[in-house]
Amino acid sequence: MSQNVRRMNCRPEDVFDVLRDGWVYPVWVVGAARMRAVDALWPQAGAKLHHSVGPWPMLIDDVTVSEEWEPPRRMVMTARGWPIGEARVTIEVRPSGDAHCIVRIGEDAVSGPARVIPKPIRDVLLHGRNTETLRRLAYLAEGRARSGVGGTAPGEDPDIETASDQAPPPTAS
């Protein structure tokens, strides 16, 4: 199982607020392109997110099923992305100080053609994807922790553009 870990500048409850909102799933999950529907009982076990995966116009409609929901500690989902297959995704969150938490995401293929890819190769591919997935989840959770405005403050994270990033380049005299 591929494992990624990220320290976030928010409480575990802030992370679970994002996970609870099924409509933002494609914002933080790499590969999900759009939401079509969210079951009324989401994220309770058995509830589904109806999403599409892939690049437009070659979208494939599929679902993700909540298997376990234990806020603010753990969530387990089965994500379908046929024809690639299905993956089991486990998200675990633990507090780290007053206003921080450690988020771990574990993922591996459980069925379909992706299972025939050797595990070391699957792990490398999933690790890269889930590094970005955790970055996106952090932006949302940290932004919501700051009253829903922005994300990490400019200057705290090099991935966020600042006003100086938009300035035209200097010209030679």
KEKE-3310 file (N, C-alpha, C; in steps of 0.2 Angstrom, whole numbers, plus 5000, padded with zeros to 4 digits):
npx = (5004:5003:5009:5007:5011:5006:5009:4997:4991:4980:4965:4961:4947:4944:4949:4941:4929:4931:4931:4918:4911:4905:4904:4915:4924:4931:4939:4950:4954:4965:4963:4949:4936:4924:4908:4893:4883:4879:4876:4863:4866:4880:4894:4892:4895:4893:4887:4887:4898:4895:4904:4915:4929:4945:4951:4942:4936:4934:4928:4924:4910:4908:4909:4913:4913:4909:4917:4921:4918:4924:4925:4935:4945:4947:4944:4938:4938:4931:4937:4931:4937:4935:4940:4952:4951:4948:4951:4957:4956:4963:4961:4969:4969:4978:4979:4992:4999:4991:4984:4987:4989:4992:4991:4988:4988:4983:4984:4979:4977:4963:4956:4953:4962:4973:4978:4987:4998:5015:5018:5028:5029:5016:5015:5024:5018:5006:5010:5016:5004:4996:5003:5001:4987:4986:4991:4981:4970:4975:4976:4962:4957:4965:4961:4948:4949:4953:4942:4937:4943:4954:4970:4984:4993:5000:5018:5020:5019:5027:5020:5009:5004:5009:5006:5018:5022:5014:5018:5026:5040:5057:5064:5078:5090)
npy = (4994:5011:5025:5041:5056:5071:5086:5097:5113:5115:5109:5092:5091:5100:5095:5084:5091:5095:5082:5078:5085:5080:5086:5093:5084:5082:5093:5091:5077:5070:5067:5065:5072:5079:5081:5072:5068:5067:5056:5057:5053:5053:5056:5043:5025:5015:5025:5034:5043:5050:5052:5058:5053:5056:5065:5078:5076:5063:5057:5046:5040:5036:5029:5032:5024:5026:5017:5016:5028:5038:5051:5063:5055:5044:5038:5027:5023:5015:5018:5019:5017:5013:5009:5006:5000:4997:5005:5004:5017:5024:5036:5044:5053:5063:5073:5086:5095:5111:5117:5110:5095:5078:5070:5055:5046:5031:5020:5007:4997:4986:4978:4974:4979:4987:4979:4970:4977:4978:4979:4988:4997:5002:5008:5019:5027:5029:5036:5048:5054:5055:5063:5076:5075:5076:5089:5097:5094:5099:5113:5116:5112:5120:5132:5133:5132:5145:5153:5150:5158:5160:5151:5144:5157:5170:5168:5159:5147:5141:5136:5144:5158:5175:5193:5199:5188:5190:5202:5210:5204:5211:5223:5224:5237)
npz = (5000:4995:5004:5011:5019:5028:5036:5043:5044:5053:5062:5066:5064:5055:5043:5042:5040:5026:5020:5023:5015:5001:4988:4985:4982:4969:4969:4978:4975:4965:4948:4949:4940:4940:4949:4950:4958:4975:4988:5000:5013:5014:5023:5028:5031:5017:5009:4993:4982:4967:4953:4940:4931:4923:4908:4900:4884:4887:4898:4912:4920:4937:4954:4971:4986:5003:5016:5029:5042:5054:5061:5071:5065:5056:5039:5027:5010:4995:4980:4964:4947:4934:4917:4924:4937:4955:4970:4987:4999:5013:5025:5038:5053:5065:5079:5081:5091:5096:5085:5074:5063:5058:5043:5035:5021:5014:5000:4988:4974:4973:4965:4947:4932:4936:4947:4941:4939:4944:4962:4967:4957:4956:4969:4967:4957:4964:4975:4970:4965:4977:4984:4979:4980:4995:4996:4990:4998:5010:5007:5006:5019:5028:5023:5026:5040:5042:5042:5029:5019:5007:5008:5014:5021:5010:5006:5016:5010:4996:4985:4983:4974:4974:4974:4969:4960:4949:4944:4930:4921:4925:4914:4903:4904)
capx = (5000:5007:5008:5009:5010:5007:5007:4993:4990:4973:4963:4958:4940:4944:4951:4935:4924:4932:4929:4911:4908:4906:4904:4922:4929:4936:4944:4956:4956:4968:4960:4942:4935:4917:4903:4887:4878:4881:4871:4861:4869:4887:4899:4891:4897:4888:4885:4891:4899:4894:4909:4918:4936:4948:4951:4936:4929:4934:4926:4921:4906:4909:4907:4917:4909:4912:4917:4921:4918:4925:4928:4940:4951:4948:4939:4940:4933:4933:4936:4931:4939:4935:4943:4958:4949:4945:4956:4955:4959:4962:4964:4970:4971:4979:4982:4999:4999:4984:4981:4990:4987:4996:4986:4991:4983:4986:4980:4981:4972:4960:4953:4954:4968:4978:4981:4992:5004:5019:5017:5033:5027:5010:5017:5028:5013:5001:5014:5016:4997:4993:5007:4996:4980:4986:4992:4975:4966:4978:4973:4955:4956:4968:4957:4942:4951:4954:4936:4935:4946:4961:4973:4990:4995:5006:5024:5021:5020:5029:5015:5004:5006:5008:5006:5024:5022:5010:5022:5029:5048:5061:5067:5085:5090)
capy = (5000:5017:5029:5048:5059:5078:5090:5102:5119:5115:5103:5086:5092:5104:5090:5080:5095:5094:5075:5077:5089:5077:5090:5096:5078:5083:5098:5088:5071:5070:5062:5066:5078:5082:5078:5071:5067:5065:5052:5061:5050:5054:5051:5037:5019:5013:5030:5035:5049:5049:5057:5057:5053:5057:5072:5079:5074:5056:5056:5040:5040:5030:5030:5031:5022:5026:5010:5018:5035:5039:5058:5066:5051:5039:5037:5022:5023:5011:5022:5015:5021:5008:5003:5004:4996:4999:5006:5006:5023:5025:5042:5044:5060:5063:5080:5087:5101:5114:5119:5106:5088:5074:5066:5050:5043:5025:5018:5002:4994:4980:4974:4977:4979:4990:4974:4967:4982:4976:4983:4994:5003:5005:5012:5025:5031:5032:5041:5055:5056:5056:5069:5081:5075:5079:5096:5100:5093:5104:5120:5116:5111:5126:5138:5133:5134:5152:5156:5149:5163:5159:5145:5146:5164:5171:5168:5153:5141:5143:5134:5149:5164:5182:5199:5199:5183:5193:5208:5209:5203:5217:5224:5226:5244)
capz = (5000:4995:5010:5011:5026:5027:5042:5041:5049:5055:5067:5062:5063:5049:5038:5041:5037:5019:5018:5024:5009:4995:4982:4984:4981:4963:4970:4981:4973:4958:4944:4949:4936:4942:4954:4947:4963:4982:4992:5006:5019:5013:5022:5032:5028:5012:5005:4987:4978:4960:4950:4934:4931:4917:4905:4896:4884:4888:4905:4913:4926:4942:4961:4977:4992:5010:5020:5037:5044:5061:5062:5066:5066:5051:5034:5022:5004:4989:4974:4957:4941:4928:4917:4928:4943:4961:4975:4994:5001:5020:5027:5045:5055:5072:5081:5082:5094:5097:5079:5068:5063:5054:5039:5032:5016:5011:4994:4984:4970:4976:4959:4941:4928:4940:4951:4938:4939:4950:4968:4968:4952:4958:4974:4965:4954:4969:4980:4967:4965:4983:4987:4976:4984:5001:4996:4989:5004:5015:5005:5008:5026:5031:5021:5030:5046:5042:5040:5022:5015:5005:5010:5018:5019:5005:5010:5020:5005:4989:4979:4982:4970:4978:4970:4965:4955:4944:4941:4923:4922:4924:4907:4903:4902)
cpx = (5004:5004:5011:5007:5011:5005:5003:4992:4983:4971:4961:4951:4939:4945:4944:4929:4925:4929:4922:4908:4909:4907:4910:4927:4933:4940:4950:4958:4959:4965:4952:4941:4929:4913:4897:4881:4882:4875:4869:4864:4877:4889:4898:4893:4891:4886:4890:4892:4899:4898:4911:4925:4939:4947:4944:4939:4929:4933:4922:4917:4907:4908:4913:4912:4913:4911:4917:4921:4918:4929:4930:4946:4952:4942:4942:4935:4936:4931:4936:4933:4940:4936:4949:4957:4947:4951:4953:4959:4958:4965:4963:4972:4973:4981:4989:5000:4992:4981:4984:4988:4992:4991:4990:4986:4987:4981:4983:4976:4970:4957:4954:4961:4974:4982:4987:4999:5008:5018:5022:5031:5021:5011:5020:5022:5008:5004:5014:5009:4995:4997:5003:4990:4980:4987:4986:4970:4969:4975:4966:4954:4959:4964:4951:4943:4952:4948:4934:4938:4953:4963:4978:4992:5001:5013:5025:5022:5022:5025:5010:5007:5005:5008:5012:5025:5018:5013:5025:5037:5051:5063:5074:5085:5096)
cpy = (5006:5021:5036:5051:5067:5081:5096:5107:5120:5109:5097:5087:5096:5100:5086:5084:5095:5087:5074:5080:5085:5081:5093:5090:5080:5089:5095:5081:5071:5065:5062:5072:5082:5078:5078:5071:5065:5062:5057:5059:5051:5058:5044:5031:5017:5019:5031:5042:5047:5054:5054:5057:5054:5064:5072:5079:5066:5054:5049:5041:5034:5033:5029:5029:5023:5019:5011:5026:5036:5046:5059:5061:5047:5039:5032:5022:5018:5016:5018:5020:5016:5012:5001:5000:5000:5000:5007:5011:5023:5032:5042:5050:5060:5070:5080:5094:5104:5115:5116:5099:5085:5070:5061:5047:5036:5022:5012:4999:4987:4976:4978:4976:4982:4985:4971:4971:4980:4981:4989:4999:5006:5010:5019:5029:5034:5037:5048:5058:5059:5062:5076:5081:5078:5086:5100:5100:5098:5111:5121:5117:5118:5132:5138:5134:5141:5155:5155:5154:5161:5152:5147:5153:5165:5171:5162:5147:5143:5141:5140:5156:5170:5187:5200:5194:5186:5199:5206:5208:5210:5217:5226:5234:5245)
cpz = (5000:5001:5009:5017:5025:5034:5040:5046:5051:5060:5063:5060:5056:5042:5037:5039:5029:5017:5018:5018:5002:4988:4980:4982:4975:4964:4974:4979:4966:4954:4943:4945:4938:4946:4950:4952:4970:4986:4998:5012:5019:5019:5026:5028:5023:5007:4999:4985:4971:4956:4943:4934:4924:4914:4901:4889:4885:4895:4906:4920:4931:4949:4965:4983:4998:5013:5027:5037:5051:5062:5069:5066:5059:5046:5029:5016:4999:4983:4968:4952:4935:4922:4921:4934:4949:4966:4982:4996:5009:5022:5035:5047:5062:5073:5082:5085:5094:5090:5073:5068:5058:5050:5035:5027:5013:5005:4991:4980:4973:4971:4953:4938:4932:4945:4948:4937:4945:4956:4968:4963:4954:4964:4972:4962:4959:4973:4977:4967:4971:4987:4985:4980:4991:5001:4995:4995:5010:5013:5007:5015:5030:5029:5025:5037:5047:5040:5033:5017:5013:5007:5015:5016:5014:5009:5014:5016:4998:4983:4978:4979:4975:4972:4966:4960:4949:4940:4934:4925:4921:4917:4908:4900:4897)
residu = (MET:SER:GLN:ASN:VAL:ARG:ARG:MET:ASN:CYS:ARG:PRO:GLU:ASP:VAL:PHE:ASP:VAL:LEU:ARG:ASP:GLY:TRP:VAL:TYR:PRO:VAL:TRP:VAL:VAL:GLY:ALA:ALA:ARG:MET:ARG:ALA:VAL:ASP:ALA:LEU:TRP:PRO:GLN:ALA:GLY:ALA:LYS:LEU:HIS:HIS:SER:VAL:GLY:PRO:TRP:PRO:MET:LEU:ILE:ASP:ASP:VAL:THR:VAL:SER:GLU:GLU:TRP:GLU:PRO:PRO:ARG:ARG:MET:VAL:MET:THR:ALA:ARG:GLY:TRP:PRO:ILE:GLY:GLU:ALA:ARG:VAL:THR:ILE:GLU:VAL:ARG:PRO:SER:GLY:ASP:ALA:HIS:CYS:ILE:VAL:ARG:ILE:GLY:GLU:ASP:ALA:VAL:SER:GLY:PRO:ALA:ARG:VAL:ILE:PRO:LYS:PRO:ILE:ARG:ASP:VAL:LEU:LEU:HIS:GLY:ARG:ASN:THR:GLU:THR:LEU:ARG:ARG:LEU:ALA:TYR:LEU:ALA:GLU:GLY:ARG:ALA:ARG:SER:GLY:VAL:GLY:GLY:THR:ALA:PRO:GLY:GLU:ASP:PRO:ASP:ILE:GLU:THR:ALA:SER:ASP:GLN:ALA:PRO:PRO:PRO:THR:ALA:SER)
# end
